[in-house]
């Protein structure tokens, strides 16, 4: 709600329900904030290109066309911009899989593949991702340092 015109894209859309919530949030922005946006908020579908890992989110490639159709038909306050994957570390095949998924989606939507951006690659593999065709990479840990996943809260006692 508080993002207004400054948020350009959300790259982690993995369900029609989430797309609908984002679309409704954009629609609920005050008129003055909606008018100041240069473009609609862009959504990227998160594709799970490494389902064997069991640690990544996203839709499987076979479900991408239906989600894309839903966003284009039912979400008038946002725009489908492309696809995103995190992929398995050290598995460049995940990048190849996302490129293939984009090509299949472009055929389904009857658009040029270049109209659908690819977001793939992170600090550890951005060079391989760019070589594979990534339009954007996420390099936060190279800039800000690695994340600390330890909890700042003390452990809670069991209440059995």
N, C-alpha and C positions, 0 to 999 in steps of 0.2 A: 504494500500500500504506500509506503513512504518513498518509493523510488522515483516516482514522477517521470520526467523526461530524460533523466540521466541514465537509466538502465537501458542498454541497447539490445541485449539478447539473454535468453535463458537456454542453456545447452543441455539440460537434463530432463527433458520431457519424455516420459516412458509410459504414459497412459492417456486415454481420452479424458478420464476424470481430472487428471492434473492439467491438461490443456484447457479444459472447461473452467477450472478454478482460476487459472492465470488470465484467461480471456475475461472472466467476470470481474476480476480485480482491476484489470485495465479499464473496463467499462465503468467501474465505480469511481474512477479518479475524477476529481473536479474538472469541469469543462476547460478551465484555463490551463490545467496541466496537460490535458489531452491535446489541446491546440498547440502547445509549445513543442510537442514531439515532432522531430523532423520526419520520422518514419514510424510505421507501426512497430511495436515490440516484436522482435524476431524470436522464433522458437526453433530449436534444433532437437530432433528426435535422437535420444540416446539409444544406441544399438549395442547389444551385448555380443561382441565378436569373440568372446572367450567363455562360453557357458560352461565348459568343462572345469573351470576354476571354482565356480560356485561362490565367488566373492564380488562379482560385479553386478551392477544393475543394468537395466535397459531391456528393450524388446528384442526378440530374435528377428533375424532378417525377414522371415516369412510374414511377420506381423507389421512391418514398416508401411507397406502400401495402405492398409486399412487405417492406421493411425494418421498417416499423411492425408488421406481422403477426409477423415473426420476434422482435422485441423482446418483444412481448406474450406470445407462445407459448413462447419458449425461454429467456427471461432473467428468472428468478423473483426475483432479488435487486435488481432495478432497476425503475424505472417510466418509461414513455414519458410525457414531459411536454409535448412540442410540437415546433415547428420553428424553425430558426435559418437566417439567411442573412447574408452580408456584402454581396453585391450590388455592382454597379459604381458607382463614385463619380458623383454627379450624375444617376443613373438611377432616378427614383422608381418606374418600372415594375417594378423588382425587388421593391419592397415590395408592390405590387399582385399580382405573381406569387406571392409567398409567402402572401398572404391567400387567393388562389384555391386554392393547394395545400393550405392548412389546411382550407378548406371541402370540398374533394374528399376529403381524408383523413377528415374527420369523417363524411361520408356513407358512406365505405367501412367505417369502424369502427362506424357506427351510434351516434355520440355527438354531443352538441351541440358546435359549433365552439368555444364559449367554454371547453370543457374542455381544449383544446389551446392552450397558450401560444405566442406569437410572440416571438422574439428577433430584432430587426432594428434596424439603426441603430448608428452609432458617433459619435465626437466631432464629426465634420464634418457629419452629416446626422440627428442624433437628433431634431430638431424635426419634420422631415418624416416620420421613422419613427413617432413617437408619433402624429402626425396620421393616419397610415395604419393605425394599430391596434396598434403594437408594445406588448407587455407589459413588455419589458425592453430596455435599450440598453447598449452597451459603450462607456464613455466614459473609458477608461484614459488616453489621451493628454491629455485635458483636465485630468485630475487629476495625472498623473505626468510629463507632457511627452512629446514624440515619442520614438519608438524610435531608437536608434542601431544601424544595421545593419552598420556597419563592423566587421570582424573585429579582435579584440584580439591575434590571433596573427600573427606575421610570415609573409609568404608563403613557402611551401616551394619549394625549387628543383626543377625538373623532373628526374626520375630516368629519363632515356631510355636 
